[in-house]
Amino acid sequence: MRKFFRKVGEAVLYPRLPRLRLRKRTRKEEIPGFLKNFFEKRHAGWPEYVMLKLQLSLILLFLFSVLYLLLFHAPFLFFMIFLTLYLLHLSLTQLKRAFWEDYPAYLSFTLLGLSFAWLLLLLRLLPPRPLTDSSSLFLPSGLILLFLLSYSLYRWKYGRDFTYGRVEGVRGRKVLVRVGYDLRSNVKPGLYLVESLVSVKKGERVKVGVERGLFGMRGSVPMVVMGRKRA
């Protein structure tokens, strides 16, 4: 009986909380079923799906920014706030996991887009003036110049003339390389048959030189395998 009462007393005076085992939720990195066929045909995967959501959201943000600028309706501003919060959440979670190797470049791209979408609203501060008045063009010209300067600095800091891919097959001096979307070199995902300067094997990760288009409007094209990617 003494042992029993001693245990009861210890339980009251020194209670021990039960240990809760929390299961870690596994984050599903999957493309929705109705879009899988679309992405598979383009040799794209979940990272490209995340990037598509980011780009479409930025386009919508700029669209609502222009509509609010022209019509000055409050709902457009609410949509802008919602899209801004969504883009920040997407950038800090899925975008970081999808492009972790070059995450600073992707985050800077998002913040640059967000900044200019909101800077457009500064044009609302302009008083109505005739187009012949040179002072009415000062702020729009300044915003355009700021955008071009920021874009040039972004390309100077993060742009590159190569990307990385995985060897899918070797055909003599030609190599079939699978490349994912790369914002820094502006390469679209796909399978590319390119020349190889080094001997490579199937499954190896390689560095691929690209030919960049003028101003990056048409995208870059993988041209040659320059070497194996260092671990």
N, C-alpha and C positions, 0 to 999 in steps of 0.2 A: 504493500500500500504506500509505503514511503516513496518508493521509486515513482509510483504513479503520480502522487501529488507533487513530487519534485519536477517531473516532466511538465505537468500542467502549469506550475509556477514559472518555469523557464519559458514556456510558450507564451505566457501572459507578459512577463517582464522583458523578454528578449525575443520578440516575434521575428520569424524569418519569412520573408516574402518568397513565394514560389517563383522559380525561374521560368520566364516565358521564352519559349523558342520561337522567334519570328522567322518565318520563311521569306527569303529574299525573292522578290518578284523578278522574274526574268523579263527583260525588255525585248519585246518582239520587234525585230527589224525586218519586217516583211512588206512587200508591195500588196495592196488590195487585190483580191482575186480578179476583178473585172479589168484591171490594168496590167496584169502579169504578161499577157500575150503581147501587148503593145511594147513593153519594155524588153521582153525577150527577143523580139524581132530586131530591135536596135542594139542588141548586145549590152543592154544597160541593166543595172541592178538597183538595190535599195539606196545607195548614195545618190544616184541620178534622180531617183524619185524624190528624195529630200530636196535636192537642188531645184527640181521643177516646182515644188511647193513654194520654195523661197522666191523664185523668179516671178511666178504668177502673183504672189502676194505683193511683191514690189510694184509690179505693173498696176495692180488694182489700187495700191496706195497712191501712185502718181495720178491715176485716173480720178480718184476721189479728190485729190488735191486740186486738180484743174477744175473739176466740177464745183468745188466749194469756192474756188477763186472767181468763177464766172457767175454762179447763182447765189452764193452766200447763204446756203441752207444748212441749218444745224445738223441734220442727219448725216450729211457727208463728213462733217467734222468728227462725229461719233464713230463712223466707220473707219476713219483715219486713225483714231486712238486705238480702236480694237485691233486693226491690222498691225499697228506699231507694236503693241504688246505681244501679239502673236508672233511677229517676226523676231522680237527679242527672245521670246521663249524658245522658238525653233532654233535660233542661232546658238543659244547656250546649252541646248540638249542634243537634239538629233544631228544638227550640222556639225557639232563638235565630235560626235562619234563617227559620223560618216567620213569626215575629212580631217582626222586628227593630226595627220602628218603636216598638213599645210593650213591648220585651223586659223592662225592669225590673218592670213590672206583672205579667207572666206568671211571672217568676222568683220574685217575692215571694209570689205565689199558691201556687206549688209548695212553697216553703220553709215557708209558713204551714201547709199541709196536712201536711207531713212532721213539723213540730214538734208538732202536736196529736195526731197518730197515736202518737208516742212518749210524749207527756205522759200519755196515757191509762194507760200502764203504772204511773204513780205510784199509781194506785188500788190496785195490788197491795200497796202498803206499809201499807194500812189493816188494822188488826187486826179480826177478826170481832166485831162488836157488834150489838146489836139496833137496829132502825130507829128505836125510840123515843128512842135516845140522840142528842141534838142534835149531839154532837161528831163522830159518824160521817158527818154530812152536810157538814162543813166543807170537806174537800178536794174532793168532787164539785162543791159549789156554787162554790168558788173557781175550778175549771177551767172551768165553764160561764161564769162572769163574765169570766174572762180571754179565752175564745173570743169572746164577744160584743163585748168591748172591742177586741180585735185586728181582728175583722171590720169594726167600725165605723170604726176608724182606716184600714183598708185602703180601704174605700169612700170615705172622706173624701179620701185622698191620690190614689187612682187612678181613682175613679169619675167619669163624665162623662155629660152628657145629649145627646151627639151621637156620630156615628160617620162613617166615610167609605165611599163607594161609587163605582161607575162607571156612567155613564149608558148604558143599553142602547137607549133610544128616547124620543122626545118626542111627546106627544099633547096639543097645545095647552098648557094650563097644568099638565097632568099630566106627570110624568116617571117612566119605568120605570128603576129603579136596582137594580143588582146589589150586594149587600152581603155581605161575608164575616163569619165569626165574629169578634165583638169582645167580649173579656172585660170591658173597662173600661165599656162601655155596656150589656153583657149582651144583645147582639143576636145572633139566630141567623142563619145564612147563608140567602140566598134572593133572589128577585126581588120588589121592592116598588113598587107604583104610588103615588106621593106627589105632593103639591103642590110647586110650585117658586116661590120668591120672586125668582129671577133667571133670566135667559135663559141656557140651557145648550145644548150640542150633544152629539150621540152620541159616546161615547168619552172624554168629559171626566171627571176625578175631582172629586167634589163632597163637600161637608160636609153631612151629613144630621142634622137634629134628631130626637130620639127621645122617646117617651113611656115613662117608666120605671114599672114595676109596683111594688107595695108589697113592700119588702124584696128585690126582684129575683127573687122565686120563679117568676114566670110569664114572665120575660124582658121586654125592652123592644121597642117597636114603632116602626120608622121612620115619621115623619109628614110631614116637609117638607124640601126642599132649601134650605139656608140660604145657600149660596154655593159658589164653586169652591175647591178645595183649592189652597193656595199651594205652589209647588214648594220 
